[in-house]
Amino acid sequence: MKHILFISLLFPAYLHAQGNDQVSIDRITLESKILEENRSIYIQYPKPNPKNPAAAYPVLYLLDGESHFDLVSQQCIYLSRWDVNVMPEMIVVGIVNTNRVRDLTPTHSILDYFGKTDTSATSWLKPSGGNEKFFQFIQNELMPYVNSHYKTQPFKIFAGHSFGGITVVNCLLTRPTLFNAYVAVSPSFWWDRGNLLKLTDQKLKKGTALNKILFYSDGNEGASDKSAFHSNLLTFDSLINTRSLSGLRYKYVYYPEESHMSEPLFAYADALRFIFKTWALPPISEKDVSGEWILKHYTKLTELYGYTILPNEKNIYDWALWLASKPDYLDNAISLLEMLTTVYPTSSKTFLTLGDVYDKKGDKKKALSNYQKAATLDPGSAELKEKIK
């Protein structure tokens, strides 16, 4: 925290500039042969990093894109920012609805929220039951498009609210290999007399191997209308708890002060924090921190999430600057900077700073060596020419 405060004081303009200048947003129309219609898709992705042109990112597929894309994409921007750094930068894919009842329900049913049959000619329930086709669209059309047009990592999250929540749970039960993490915010388990609760009971037998991450939640639904919304969540939670599912990392959160529509603000952020709960570097004293210790942490993350994860360059660089401002921690600063030069070998700035720290320590030979390496990366720098001279 001290080094973050120090850097915040040094670079207020940089801090102020963080946000949308770090990402781009595409709004595309995808022609779906499976759904026989055009689908609007919103895609937010990190801008290319010239120091790491091969950088690729995990993907969050978000239902109800027209409602929640702005919210979740901004949460991802903030939580992945260099000075927050509690999750990776992500590609966020918002799927905009055309026929929500059709796509986001697992079975065809004409039973409403209170279990009453709606047989009217204009019933909003008529098109229900299209989850399977919708999953085919995601797997066979949307994912291939995203993977071919953006730099993606294999780690994928599926997130949805209400009907989107039961769609996420249905996907976990019927297509568990499609995503790595599942987020079901206020899933509407009331649908079709608790159809998905029955399916959960059938699919998740005791000891079933399910190496996934699952976050589910609800708000104060059912408190005023005396429905079974909340008790349904408790039933689902009980099933998850009692089945001893191998490899499943899960969390249930109840938000009694939030309504069905206000809860997503908190639930999506909490879900991201849970999915990436070990992302942030653990606390360590300044005298103990080293490049080796940081690399060990990111090696563990690589094993956990299944793709190569590198230290956040700016976060570690600014930490090194803070350490270099204290004579007792010059060796710690050098360790961090040397680690960065191996991970990001094209960063002239890191080699230059490493030279400065060696110079401050009194090791002119190593200072010169790093200045010369920086100069090969930035041959036009007058500052480096002067330092080398």
C-alpha positions in Angstrom: 0.0 0.0 0.0 2.9 2.4 0.7 4.4 2.0 -2.7 1.0 2.5 -4.3 0.5 5.7 -2.3 4.0 6.9 -3.3 3.4 6.3 -7.0 -0.1 7.9 -6.8 1.6 11.1 -5.5 4.2 11.0 -8.2 1.8 10.3 -11.1 -1.6 11.8 -10.5 -2.1 12.5 -14.1 -1.5 8.9 -15.0 -4.0 7.7 -12.4 -6.6 10.1 -13.7 -6.1 8.9 -17.2 -6.9 5.2 -16.4 -10.1 3.8 -17.8 -11.6 3.7 -21.3 -8.3 4.8 -22.9 -7.0 1.3 -22.1 -9.7 -0.6 -24.0 -11.6 -0.6 -27.3 -15.2 -1.6 -27.9 -16.6 -3.2 -31.0 -20.3 -3.5 -31.8 -20.9 -6.2 -34.4 -23.7 -7.9 -36.0 -23.3 -11.7 -36.3 -25.4 -13.6 -38.8 -26.6 -16.8 -37.1 -27.6 -19.7 -39.2 -28.4 -21.7 -36.1 -30.9 -19.1 -34.7 -31.8 -17.9 -38.2 -31.4 -14.3 -37.3 -28.8 -11.5 -36.9 -27.4 -11.0 -33.4 -25.9 -7.8 -32.0 -22.8 -8.4 -29.9 -20.8 -6.0 -27.9 -17.1 -6.8 -27.4 -14.7 -4.9 -25.1 -11.0 -5.8 -25.4 -7.7 -4.4 -24.1 -5.8 -2.2 -26.6 -2.7 -3.8 -28.1 0.4 -3.5 -25.8 3.5 -2.7 -28.0 5.7 -4.2 -25.3 3.8 -7.4 -25.3 2.2 -7.8 -28.8 1.4 -11.4 -28.2 -0.7 -10.7 -25.1 -4.0 -12.6 -25.1 -6.8 -12.5 -22.6 -9.5 -14.6 -20.9 -13.1 -14.1 -22.1 -16.2 -13.3 -20.2 -19.4 -14.1 -22.1 -22.2 -12.0 -20.6 -26.0 -12.5 -21.1 -28.4 -9.5 -21.3 -25.7 -7.5 -23.0 -28.0 -4.5 -23.5 -28.5 -4.3 -19.8 -25.3 -5.4 -18.1 -22.4 -4.9 -20.6 -21.6 -1.4 -19.5 -21.7 -2.4 -15.8 -19.6 -5.5 -16.0 -17.1 -4.2 -18.6 -16.4 -1.2 -16.3 -15.9 -3.4 -13.3 -13.4 -5.5 -15.3 -11.5 -2.3 -16.3 -11.3 -1.1 -12.8 -10.4 -4.4 -11.1 -7.7 -5.2 -13.6 -6.1 -1.7 -13.5 -2.4 -1.7 -12.6 -2.9 -0.1 -9.2 -5.8 -2.4 -8.3 -4.6 -5.6 -10.0 -7.0 -8.2 -8.4 -7.9 -9.8 -11.7 -6.6 -10.1 -15.3 -7.5 -7.8 -18.1 -10.3 -9.4 -20.0 -12.3 -9.5 -23.2 -16.0 -9.0 -22.3 -18.6 -10.3 -24.9 -22.1 -8.9 -24.3 -24.8 -10.9 -26.0 -27.8 -8.7 -26.8 -31.3 -10.2 -26.6 -33.7 -10.6 -29.5 -36.1 -13.0 -27.9 -35.1 -13.4 -24.2 -37.8 -15.9 -23.1 -36.9 -18.1 -26.0 -33.1 -18.2 -25.6 -32.8 -18.0 -21.9 -35.1 -20.8 -20.7 -34.2 -24.5 -20.5 -37.6 -26.0 -21.2 -40.8 -25.0 -22.9 -43.3 -24.0 -20.2 -46.5 -21.9 -20.0 -46.4 -21.7 -16.2 -45.7 -18.2 -14.9 -43.8 -17.0 -11.8 -46.7 -18.1 -9.5 -47.2 -21.4 -11.2 -50.3 -20.4 -13.1 -50.9 -21.6 -16.6 -51.0 -18.9 -19.3 -52.8 -20.3 -22.4 -53.6 -16.9 -23.9 -52.9 -16.3 -27.5 -50.5 -13.5 -26.6 -48.7 -15.4 -23.8 -45.2 -14.2 -23.3 -44.2 -17.8 -22.4 -45.0 -19.3 -25.8 -41.5 -19.2 -27.4 -39.8 -20.6 -24.3 -37.4 -23.5 -24.2 -34.6 -22.5 -26.6 -31.5 -23.0 -24.4 -30.2 -25.8 -26.4 -30.2 -23.9 -29.7 -28.8 -20.9 -27.9 -25.9 -23.0 -26.6 -25.2 -24.2 -30.1 -25.1 -20.6 -31.3 -22.5 -19.7 -28.6 -20.4 -22.7 -29.1 -20.4 -23.1 -32.9 -20.8 -19.5 -34.1 -20.0 -16.9 -31.4 -17.0 -18.5 -29.8 -15.3 -19.2 -33.2 -15.8 -15.6 -34.2 -14.4 -14.2 -31.0 -11.4 -16.6 -31.1 -10.6 -15.7 -34.7 -10.9 -12.0 -34.4 -9.4 -11.4 -30.9 -6.4 -12.7 -29.0 -8.1 -15.0 -26.5 -6.9 -17.4 -23.8 -8.7 -20.7 -23.1 -10.1 -19.5 -19.8 -13.8 -18.5 -20.2 -16.5 -17.3 -17.9 -20.3 -17.5 -18.5 -22.4 -15.0 -16.6 -26.1 -14.2 -16.5 -28.9 -12.8 -14.3 -32.4 -14.1 -13.7 -33.4 -16.1 -16.8 -29.7 -15.6 -17.7 -28.9 -17.2 -14.3 -30.8 -20.4 -15.1 -29.2 -20.5 -18.5 -25.8 -20.4 -16.9 -26.8 -23.3 -14.5 -28.3 -25.3 -17.3 -25.0 -24.9 -19.3 -23.0 -26.1 -16.3 -25.2 -29.2 -15.9 -25.5 -30.1 -19.6 -22.3 -28.6 -21.2 -19.8 -28.3 -18.3 -16.7 -28.3 -20.6 -17.9 -25.1 -22.4 -16.7 -22.7 -19.8 -14.3 -22.7 -16.8 -16.3 -20.5 -14.5 -20.1 -19.9 -14.2 -21.8 -16.9 -12.6 -25.6 -17.2 -11.9 -27.0 -14.0 -10.4 -30.5 -14.5 -9.0 -31.3 -17.6 -11.2 -35.0 -18.1 -11.7 -35.3 -21.6 -10.4 -39.0 -21.2 -10.2 -39.1 -21.9 -14.0 -41.2 -24.9 -15.0 -41.9 -25.9 -11.4 -38.2 -26.1 -10.4 -37.1 -28.0 -13.5 -33.4 -27.1 -13.0 -33.4 -28.1 -9.4 -34.6 -31.5 -10.4 -31.9 -31.6 -13.1 -29.2 -30.6 -10.6 -30.3 -33.4 -8.3 -30.1 -35.9 -11.3 -26.8 -34.7 -12.8 -24.7 -33.9 -9.7 -24.3 -37.2 -8.0 -22.2 -37.5 -4.8 -18.5 -37.2 -5.6 -19.0 -36.1 -9.3 -15.8 -34.6 -10.7 -16.6 -31.0 -11.6 -13.4 -29.0 -11.9 -15.1 -25.6 -12.3 -15.7 -22.4 -10.5 -19.3 -21.5 -9.6 -20.7 -18.3 -8.1 -24.5 -18.0 -7.4 -26.5 -15.4 -5.5 -29.9 -13.8 -4.9 -31.4 -10.7 -3.4 -34.6 -10.1 -1.5 -36.8 -11.8 -4.1 -39.8 -13.5 -2.6 -39.8 -11.3 0.6 -42.8 -9.3 -0.5 -44.7 -11.8 -2.7 -44.1 -14.8 -0.5 -42.8 -16.8 -3.4 -40.2 -19.6 -3.2 -37.5 -17.6 -5.0 -35.1 -17.5 -2.0 -35.9 -21.0 -0.7 -35.1 -22.3 -4.2 -31.6 -20.8 -4.0 -31.2 -22.4 -0.6 -32.3 -25.8 -2.1 -29.7 -25.4 -4.9 -27.0 -24.4 -2.3 -27.9 -27.4 -0.2 -27.5 -29.7 -3.2 -24.1 -28.2 -4.1 -23.0 -28.5 -0.4 -24.0 -32.1 0.2 -22.7 -33.7 -3.0 -19.0 -33.3 -2.3 -18.3 -32.4 -5.9 -14.7 -33.1 -6.7 -12.7 -30.0 -7.9 -15.7 -27.5 -7.7 -14.8 -24.2 -6.1 -18.1 -22.4 -5.3 -19.6 -19.6 -3.4 -23.2 -18.6 -2.6 -24.0 -15.0 -1.5 -27.3 -13.7 -0.3 -28.0 -9.9 -0.6 -31.1 -9.3 1.6 -30.9 -5.6 1.1 -30.9 -5.7 -2.7 -33.8 -6.2 -5.1 -33.8 -8.4 -8.1 -32.6 -5.5 -10.3 -30.1 -3.8 -7.9 -28.3 -7.0 -6.9 -26.3 -7.4 -10.2 -24.3 -4.3 -9.3 -22.8 -6.1 -6.3 -23.0 -9.7 -7.4 -21.0 -9.4 -10.6 -18.2 -7.6 -8.8 -18.2 -10.2 -6.0 -18.2 -13.0 -8.6 -15.1 -11.6 -10.3 -13.3 -11.2 -7.0 -14.2 -14.8 -6.1 -13.1 -16.3 -9.5 -9.8 -14.5 -9.2 -9.5 -14.5 -5.4 -5.8 -15.5 -5.4 -4.8 -13.1 -8.2 -3.4 -10.3 -6.1 0.1 -10.7 -4.7 -0.2 -11.6 -1.0 1.3 -9.1 1.6 5.0 -9.2 2.0 7.6 -7.0 3.7 9.8 -4.7 1.7 12.9 -6.5 2.9 11.6 -9.9 1.7 10.1 -9.1 -1.7 12.1 -10.3 -4.7 11.6 -11.1 -8.4 11.8 -14.8 -7.6 8.9 -14.5 -5.1 6.8 -12.7 -7.6 7.5 -15.2 -10.4 6.5 -18.1 -8.1 3.1 -16.4 -7.5 2.4 -16.0 -11.2 3.5 -19.6 -11.8 0.8 -20.7 -9.4 -1.7 -18.6 -11.2 -0.6 -20.1 -14.5 -1.2 -23.6 -13.2 -4.6 -22.6 -11.7 -6.1 -20.9 -14.7 -4.5 -22.9 -17.4 -2.6 -20.3 -19.4 0.6 -18.4 -19.1 0.2 -15.4 -16.8 2.9 -12.8 -16.5 3.4 -10.2 -13.7 1.7 -6.8 -14.3 4.6 -4.8 -15.7 3.6 -1.3 -14.5 2.5 -2.6 -11.1 5.9 -4.3 -10.4 7.9 -1.5 -12.1 6.4 1.2 -9.8 6.9 -1.1 -6.8 10.6 -1.2 -7.8 10.6 2.6 -8.0 9.3 2.8 -4.5 11.9 0.4 -3.2 14.6 2.3 -5.0 13.7 5.4 -3.1 14.9 3.8 0.1 18.7 3.0 0.5 18.0 -0.1 2.5 15.9 -1.7 -0.3 18.1 -1.2 -3.4 18.8 -4.9 -3.7 15.0 -5.6 -3.6 14.4 -3.0 -6.3 17.2 -4.6 -8.4 15.6 -8.0 -8.0 12.2 -6.8 -9.2 13.7 -4.9 -12.2 15.9 -7.8 -13.3 12.9 -10.1 -13.2 11.0 -7.6 -15.4 13.8 -7.4 -17.9 13.5 -11.2 -18.4 9.7 -11.1 -18.7 9.6 -7.9 -20.8 13.0 -7.9 -22.5 12.0 -5.1 -25.0 11.4 -2.5 -22.3 14.1 0.2 -22.6 12.6 2.0 -19.6 13.2 -0.9 -17.3 16.8 -1.4 -18.3 17.4 2.4 -17.9 15.9 2.3 -14.4 17.9 -0.8 -13.5 21.0 1.1 -14.6 20.0 4.0 -12.4 19.6 1.8 -9.3 22.9 0.1 -9.9 24.5 3.5 -10.3 22.8 4.6 -7.0 24.3 1.5 -5.4 27.7 2.3 -6.7 28.1 -0.5 -9.2 29.1 1.5 -12.3 29.9 -1.6 -14.4 26.4 -3.0 -14.1 24.9 0.4 -14.5 26.7 0.9 -17.8 25.8 -2.6 -19.0 22.1 -1.9 -18.5 22.3 1.6 -20.0 23.8 0.0 -23.1 21.1 -2.6 -23.3 18.5 0.2 -23.0 20.2 2.1 -25.8 20.0 -0.8 -28.1 16.2 -0.7 -27.6 16.0 3.1 -27.8 19.0 4.2 -29.9 17.7 7.8 -30.3 17.5 8.5 -26.6 19.7 11.6 -25.7 19.2 10.8 -22.0 20.8 7.3 -22.5 23.7 8.7 -24.5 24.5 11.1 -21.7 24.2 8.4 -19.0 26.5 6.1 -21.0 29.0 9.0 -21.6 
